[in-house]
């Protein structure tokens, strides 16, 4: 999501959640975030123990994308990265720095361009600057032939209009989908995959999502924690740090599987196949 975390994180984490019955891929984890600096290797180990065998590390600034790519290089076959500039940071994508982003995005361990998009909810950057940065990143993705990792909040109409300006159909994912049935139908029509986070576990804000889950074709449904953000609200016991991490992805997967009326294993198999297909990940 790109909300800033203000809590201080204790490094003594987290009783492990239940392990997944089949391998899972966390397609949106901000593992370069400084809240993981003290125990990043332990976080990766706990993810593996929970069945989360591969992760796509989100890049949301130029510096953060470079850190995400470095993490992916250090864990080949297990971690991958995106390279992009989040709409909150759109002002940093100047013409001069666009070449820097392109060089990063062309790295082999970088599997998508983003996160990019529009965020009119927090408005940390002016709308015209956000739109400009979004256009540049969509052009980049088309130029280098990689999928897009998309962020949209409170900006659906402009977001879709810009996507349609560039192409009628997209290879990419609408990450952290929290929208309506109409927005979902629109994304599916654009060809996008849908990233579902622990937002679905939030009984105040996410209860509408359960009814939408059966509408997502299995080959378009991806799972993500968006850690350290979006700790599932119904996770028990609740870690004192309130930091989310990839080891909790099976908890999100269980909620999605329940909402779809399918087994956790079936969802793990389909979402992992879908993630590998979209990002061209090795088995
Ligand atoms: Zn986001």
Boltz pocket constraint, residues with backbone or C-beta under 6 A from the ligand:
constraints:
  - pocket:
      binder: B
      contacts: [[A, 1], [A, 2], [A, 115], [A, 150], [A, 151], [A, 152], [A, 175], [A, 176]]
      max_distance: 6.0
